Amino acid sequence: MSARVVGIGQEAAGDDGVGLAVLDELQRRPVPAGTRLVRLADPMDLVSLLESSGETRVVLVDAVLGSPAGAVLELSPAELSSQAPQPASSHGLGAARAIALARALSPDGAASRVRVVAVTIHAPGRYRAGLSPEVAAAVPQAADRILRLLLG
């Protein structure tokens, strides 16, 4: 089995960097053989990544706006784009739209096999390094959820 875990975020963007923090946590743990961890700063990069991916499982980890901060959610791409939590992207194209575009461009590609593990954050006020205590506490929980998806 091959899998790709894609963390989206920017370390200098406070809680919006939670996807990268979860990847860091996964690097300290044993992950299933064949799992690749990929860091992305811009959700637009998902389009080409999902079009070309040959992995049987793709898990995206990102921040979403929601309350309380630090809740870990497991969503399908459709749920990501239709539910109350909204992607916390500092870019024009969020993860949900990037996945939809990749599906339109390559209907049989990896975008059809994506699961999303999201961590809720409050709306970012300004750029700062590091995660809030609530979001930092959610990082191990999100890593646990991803490992269950990869093993399940």
N, C-alpha and C positions, 0 to 999 in steps of 0.2 A: 504494500500500500504506500502511496506517496501522498503527501499533504503539504500545503503551504499555509502558514499563519502570517497574515499581513497586518502589521500595526501601523495605524495612521496617526500622525500628530507631529507637533513640533515641541522640542524640549523647552524652548524659551517662551512657550505660550501657556505656562501654568498648567491647569488641569486639562487643557486640550492635548497635552502630551501624554495622557494616560495610556494610549495604545502602545507607545514606545516603551513605557515603564513596564507594561505587561510582557512585552517581548524580552526585556531585560530579565524579568522574573523567570520566564520560560527558559532562558539560556542557562540559568542556575539549576535547572531541574532536568531529569532524564525525560526526553521526549521520544515518541515512537520513531523507530528507524524510518528514514525517508522523509522526515518532516523538515521543511525549509522555513526559516524565519526571515521575513522581509520587512524592512522599514521603509515607509513612504511619508514624505512631508506633504505631498499634494494629492488629494483624492483623484485628480484627473489621471494620475499615473496608473490607477487601477484599470483603466480601459485597456491599455495595451497589455498589461500584466494578465488580465483575465481572458483576453483574446488568445494569448499564446500559451497559457498554462495547460500542462498536461496532467496536473494533479487530480486525483480522484476526490479529494476533499480540500476545500478552501475555507478558512475561517478568517474573517475580518474582525479586528478589534479596534474600536474607536470610541470617542466620547460622544454623548448625546446630551442635549439640554434636558434637564428634568429635576424633579425633586422627590425625595431627598437626594442630595449629592452623595455619591458613593454606592448607589444601588447597581447591582450587576444584572443585566438583562440579556436573554438569548432571543434573538429575533431572526426572522427570515428577511431577505431584502425587501419584500413587499411590506412587511410589518415596519421595517425601518422607514420606508417612505410614507406610510399611511398613519402611523400611530402618533400620539401626542409628543413623545420625545423627538426632538429634532436634532439632526446632526449638528455638531458644534464646529463647523468648518470656518476657518478664516479665509477660505478661498471661494471663488465663484461657483464651483461645481462640487457638491457634497458627495459623500460615498454612495448614497442611494441613487443619485442621478448617474454617477459613473458606472455603477453596476447595471442600471437600465440601458445605458448606451452600449456597454460591452455585450449585453444580451441581444440587443438589436443588431449589432454588427456581426456577432458570431453566436447564433441561437444554440448551437450544440457545444459551445465552449464552456470554460470553467465557471462562468458567471451563473450557469444554471445549477451549480452545486455549492453555492456560497451560503454559509451561515454567519451570522453576525453576533459577536459578544460585545455588548456596549456597556459603558460605565456612565451613569448620569453625573452631570456636572452643572453648576450654576453658570449663568451667562458670564463669560469672561469680561472683566472690567478693563484690564490693561495687561500688557505682556509682563510676565515675571517668570523666573526660573522656579522649578519645583512644583510639586503637587500639594494641594491642601490636605490636611490630616484625614478628612473623610474619604477623599478620592484615593489617597495613598493606602488607606486601610483596605480598599476594595481590590487592589492589585493582585494579592494572592488568591482571592476568591475568583477573579476573572481568569487567572491562569489555571486554577482548578477546573473551571467550567470548560475551558478550551481543551484541556487534557481529556476530560470526559467525552467531548465531541470527537476527538481524534481516536479514542479507543473504542467508542461505541459503534 
